[in-house]
Every structure is written in structure tokens, then in C-alpha cells.
Amino acid sequence: MFPKLEGEISNRMIFQGKERIVWSLNNYIGLANHPEVRKADADASAEYGLASPMGARMMSGQTDIHEQLERELAAYVNKPASYLLNYGYQGMLSIIDTIVDRKDVIVYDSEAHACIIDGMRLHFGKRLVFPHNDMQNLEKQLQRATKITSETGGGILVITEGVFGMSGDLGKLDEIVALKKKFNFRILVDDAHGFGTMGPTGAGTDEHFGVQDDIDMYFATFAKAMAGIGGFIASSPEVISYLQYNMRSQIFAKSLPMPMTVGALKRLELLRTEPQLRNNLWKIVERLQKGLKSAGFDIGNTQSPVTPVFLQGDIPEATNIIFDLRENYNIFCSMVVYPVVPKGIILLRLIPTAVHTEEDVDYTIDKFRIIKKNLEEGKYRTGVIRDVRNM
């Protein structure tokens, strides 16, 4: 836990003094160390420092650069307006808190991200959950929500994700949108993992499905494909104006610093103008996922770069697998166990990026074959969790 990766952010980094192939960073299209990004960040820091602008946007932290970034983000995701957020997690929390009141009903996917769950804890009205991507059950929950709001006079907000960050499968945005013909509701999509990676231009999972015009509120973070910090919400001018004047996490927080804002503009420019970065990502994604399937691994229903590898075993076995991968095969990836996944399941989560190589992929699959064989032969069933804190 709390591992320390050192060196330049890339496909290979130093962990505990040794170089490892790293499959745990959301640096999807390789912008973290892109020379133009590094230069933009450095130049903006030299020109403005980290303090500027001082104060919240509403009071003294507004700039032309912030407004320009919002216009360009809105245009990229095909929305009339957008609003910058200092942090993705905090932003989603505050969006939910602001956009609904006690008369409204939230209907959400059971595998929604923690920021969505925490945001709903601030909601004083009803919230109804549907099993992950179960459209029949969603329709039932919409029927329930419609009955409730007919009595309260409120509205219905459906919340889902574009790309689910653990499983890599997509929210069924096209099927959810189709339900608007039968029910009156708005959709809020968290597309943290889809922004910059999904769709013909990288504009997101709603672009992938061809339903951009039907998504009422589109949320994304800069922490994934943009390799930065912050996020944004894009919607109609009326919704964005309402959020600007009511969203507590932005009203009472300092404006996004200028170096991050200028740097985000450069990152967005590269998303738009250098499609080869996204093409490189998908070449690696396809080689990794096809290779894992051919080697007999279960990677679930992923339709995105997020690549889960499902194995059967307990927590001590999972810990020993991670130890073996890191210490003996120089592969660094994330481990997910109960209660995030059911008991008896181990999820090894790989995040391919544009800076990984075919050699990285082939080496990793080869070593995963060994890990799988060791697991099946019981070699990780020691009953003792290896303590790697002092390795």
C-alpha cells in the first residue's frame, strides 16, 4: 500500500530501487511528459507563479484564460457551455449537491464511482439504484421515480458513467437516452476515463455512442487523459449559470491556478490536433487485450483502455501475486480484492497508455502466464501475507 514510484512518468519507472513496467497510471495518451506540455507548464509557472489568480472565481479569481478554457472545452465535447472545477472528485460531489433538492429523485448505476456515492449522501431526497447496466431494472426505477416526483413536484436525475473505471465496460448511454421517450429525466454522465480516449475525436463515450446531443450534463476530469488536475462540467448555458452561482465547492474555493489552466489549454490542444497519440493508445490496448484473451485470461466485458484481469483466489494469494509481479518480474499493476469485488475474486487492473511499447505488452502477457500457472498450482496459498513495506 502507498507505493512510491519514482522517476519520469512513463511506461517504466523506479519502485524500491528497481525499474518496473508500470500499468497503474491513467496517463492514457502520454501527455504527462509530452515536451509541449512540460514547456507550457514551465512557462506558465515562470510567468504567473502558482498563486495567481488569488481568490475564488466569483470574487477575484476570474481571468480571460479561465474563460477561454471553458469555451474550448465546451466546443470539444459539443456543448454550449462549461464550468471549470478545481478537482474532479470534489467537483462531482458538489454538482450533485447543487443540482438536486429534496423534491428530486436520483437514479444511479450500482457501480457508480465513489465521488457519485458521496455526492448522493448530501442529497435529502430519494435515491434509487439499478444493478449495473441493467436497463430493465432502470426502467422499473424510473417508474418508481416518476410516481414519487408526481407527488413532490420534483425532477429525476439519472447518473451513470461513460467508462466504468474498474471493469472497463461502458455505460449504456444509447439505451438510457432511448428511455427519454418514455420518461421525463435528465442524465449526468461521469466520463473521467472516456474523455480523451473514447469516440472518433476523443470527445468522450457519448461521442462513441453518437448521443452527445441527448446528454444533459457531461462531466470529466483532467486527471486521466489530460494528465493534470481539475475537471469540468458541460451543459446548457442555464445549467452552467446556475452552477456558477450555487456550487459551494467553487464559490468558496480559490480559482484553479494559472499554470494549471494554461497547461490544460495546451493539453486540450494536443487532444484535438494530435490524434496519433490516441491511435497509439488503442494499438497498445488492442495488443494487450487480444493477447490476454489468447492466453486464456478473463478480462470481462471491457470496451475501453481499462483492462481488468480476473483471477480466482483469496486476499493472501492476491498479495503474494502482486509481490511476485513486482519483485521477481518487475511488473507494477494494481490489485483489487473484496469488498470491491466478490470474495474469491482477484482483479489485476492494467491501464495501457500511448507510451507503452509492444515489448512491454508481450513481456507482461508472458509473465502473467507464469503467475496464472503458479496460482492454479497453489504456490501463492501460503496463508501468510508477505510484508513488503520494508523491502
N, C-alpha and C positions, 0 to 999 in steps of 0.2 A: 504494500500500500504506500501511497505518496512517493512514487519513484522519482528520481531526479535524472532527467535526460539532459545531456549537456552537448554543446557544440552548435553549429549552424542547423537551423530547422530544415530537415531534408529527409530522404529515404533512409539514410544511415546516420545514426547519432551515437554518442557515447553514453553507456549506462554502466555504472560501477567499474569504470576504467577500461571497458572493452567496447568495441564498435558493434552495434546491433542493427539489423534491418528493422525499421520501425513501421509498424502497421497500426498505430494508435493515434495518429494526428489527423485532424479534419482539414488539412491543408490541400483540399481537393485538387485545385488546378495549379498548385505550386507557386502561389503569389507571395508566400511568406518571405522568400529570399529572392524574388524577382528583382533584377537590378533597377528597373524603373520605379518599382515600389519602394525599395530601400532609399533611392535618391529622393523621391518625393517626401518620404517620411523625414529624412535627414534635413532637407532644405526647409521644410515647413517648421521643423523644430528650431532650426537656426534663426528663421525669420520671426517666428511668433513666440517661441518658448512654449512651455507646457501649461502656463497659467491662462493664456488668452483663449477665449474671452472670459472675463470674470463675471460671475452671476448666472442666474437662470435665463433661459431664452426670453421669457415674458418680461423680465425686468431690465437686464443689461447685457445679456449674452447672445443677442441676435446679430448675425453677420450675413453679408452677401454670399459668402461661401456656404454657409449652412443652407440658405435658401436655394442656392444652385444645386447642391447635392440632392435636396428633396425633389426638385424639378426633374433632375436626371434619373433618379431612382423611380419616380412615378412613370416617366416615359418608358423606361426599360421594362417595367412589369405591366405596362398598358393600363395604367390607372390615372385618373385626373389629378390626384394629389397624393402626397405622402408626408409623413412626420417622422423626424429623426428621434431615436431612442438611445439613451446612454448605454444601456445594457439590454441584451436580448431577454434574459430571464426576468429581470425586473420589469422590462417593458411589457411582456405578455401578462404578467401579474397585474399590472396597473391598467392595461387595456380592458381586461375582463372586469376589474373593479369599477371602471368608469362607464363602460358601455351598457351595462345592465343594472336594473334596480329590482326591488323586492317583488314587483309585479311580473317580472320576466322569468322565463324558464330557459335554462341551458341544457342542451342535449349534446353529449360528448362521447367520443370513442373511448373504450375501456383502456386502450394502450396510449392514451394521451400523455405527453411529456409532463414531468414534474412541475414545470412552471405553469402549465394549464391547471393542473390539480390544485396547486397552491393559490392560483388566481381565483378558482371557484370557491375556495374556502372563505374568501372575502364577500361572496355573493349571499345576500339574505333571502333570495327567492329559491324556488325549486330547481334542482338539477337532476337530470335523468341520464343514465348511462346505457349505451348499447354495446354488446360484445363486439370485439374488434372486427371492423369491416363487414358486419352482419347487416345487410341492407333491409332484410325483412324485419329484424328487430328494431332497426332505426325507424322504420315506418310505424311500428307499434308505439314507440316512444314519442314520435311526432303526433300521433293520435292523442296520446295522453296529454302531451304539452298543449295541444290545441284546445282540449277541454278545459285545462287549467287556465290558460290565458283568456278564454272566452268569459271566465268568471272574474279574473283580475284586471282585464283590460290591458295586459302587458303584451310583450312580443316573445318570439322564440329565436334563440341563437344556437346554431349547430356549430360545434368546434371539432375540427379534426386536424390531421397533419397531412402534408403533401408526401413526405418520405418519413416513415417511422424509423427513428434512429437506431433501434436495437435490431429489428428484424429486416430492415431494408425494403419492406414491401410498401406499396403506395396506398394512400387513402383513395377510396373510390370516388373521386371528385365528380366524375361524369355521372355516376349513378345518384350521388347525393343531389347534384344540380337538377337531375331529372325529376326528383321528388318535389321540386318547387311548383310543378304543375298541379300537385295535389294539396300542398300545404304552404302556408304563408310563414316563411322564416328567412333569416339571414345566415350566411356562412362566414365563419372566421377560420382561415387556414394558416397553420403554423408550418412554414416551408423552410425551416432552418437548413435542412440537408438538401433541399431541392433547388434553392436559389443558387444560380451559377452552375448547376450541374445538369438539371433536367430541362427538356424542351429543346426545340430546334435552335434557339438563340441562347439557351441557358437561363431564360427568364423565369423558369420555375415549373413545378409539377402541373399547375393549372394550364400552362402553355403546352406541356406534354399532352394533356387530355383535350386541348382545344376549348377550354371553358373559361378563359380569363374574364370575359365579359360577365359571367354569371357568379363570380366570386366577389362577395360584398366587401370583405376585409382580408387583405393579404399581408401576412407578417413574415419577416425574415430577419436573420441576424447576420452581422458582419464577421462572426467568429469562425465560420466554416470556409466557404469558397473564397470569401474576401480576405481571409487571414488577418483580421483586425479585431476591433472591439466596437460594440454598439449594435444598432439594428434599426429597423424602420417598420412602420405600418402604412399601407397604401389603401386608399378607399376613395369615396366620393368627397368632394370639397366640403359638404355639410358635416360628414362624419369626422373628417380631419380637423375642421374648425372646432367642433365640439370637443375633441380630444385635446387640442391645444389649450383650451380654456378650462378644462376639467381634470386633466390627467395629473394626479398628485405627484407621481414619481418624476415628472418633468417640470412641473410648476415650482416644486420645492427642491430642485437639484441643479447643480451647476451645469452649464452648457457643455456639450461634447467639445473637448479641446481642439484647437485649430489644427495641430499636426495630424490628429486622427481624422478630422473632417477633410482636410486636403488629401491625406493619404487614401481615404475612402473614394474620393473622386478619381484618383489615379487607378485604383483597383477596379472601379466600375468601368472606366475607360478600357482597361485590358479585357474585362469580361466581354465587352461589346466588340472590340476590334481585333482580338487575337483568338479566334475560335479553335486554332490548332492546340491551344492549351487544354481546352475541354475535349478535343478529339484525342489527345494523348492520354487523358484520364480514362476515357472509355476504352481505348485499346488495352490498357492495363487491366481495367475492370473485366473486360471480356476474357482476357487470357487467364486471369486469376479464377474467375467463377467457372469457366469451362473446364479448366484444369482440375479444380477441386471436385467438380461433378464427375469427371472422368476417373478420378482416383477413388470414387466411391463415397465421397463426403456428402452429408446432408447440409445444404445451405439454405434450406427453407424456400420461401417464395420471393426472395429479393428481386426487385426490378430496378435497383439503384446501385450506386457505388458501394453502399454499406453491404458488407459481406459477412454474414454470420456463419459460423461452423458449429453445428450441433453435435455434441457427443453425449454418451451416457456415462454417468459417474457421480460420485459424491464430492463434497467440498474438499476433503483432504486430497482426493485424486486430482481435482482441478488445480489445487495449489501446487502439487508436485509436477503437473504438466507444465504450468507456467514457469516453475523453477527450471525444469529441464530445457524448455524452449529458450529461456534467457541465458542460462549459464552454459549449456552444452551445445546449443545450436545457434546462438546469437540472433535469436528472433524475439522481438519485443511486440507483443499484442495484448489486448485487453481481455480479461476474464470476467464473465458474468455468471453468477450462480443464484440459487434460491435466496431470497424470495422474488427476485426479478424474473427468474424463470422457474418452472416447476421443480420440485425435488427430484433428484436423479438425473437432471439435465445440466450439462456444462455447455456454455456458449462462449466460443472464442470469436471475438469480433475484430474483423480486419477492415481497415479503411485504406483502400488503394488510392493513390494520387498520381498526378501527371508527372511527378519527379521519380516515381519508382521505375525500375527497369525490368525488361523481360527476364534477365538473370535473377533479379530479386524474386520474381514470381515463381520461376522454375525451382529455385533453391528452396523456397518456402514450402511449396507443394511436396517436394521430395522429403523434407524433414517432417512435414505433417503426416506423411505415410508412416514414418517410423513411430511417431507419437501415437497414432491410432493403433498400430500393432502392439505397442507396449501397453496401452490402456486395455486392449482386449485380452492380453495375456496376464493382466493383473499386476503388472510391475509397479504401478503407482498406488496400489492398495496397501500402503504401509501402515495406515492407522495413525501416522504421525505427520502433522503438518510441518514441513520444513520451515525454519525461521531464517528468512533471507535478509532481515533488517541489518545484520552486521556483516554481510558478505562483501 
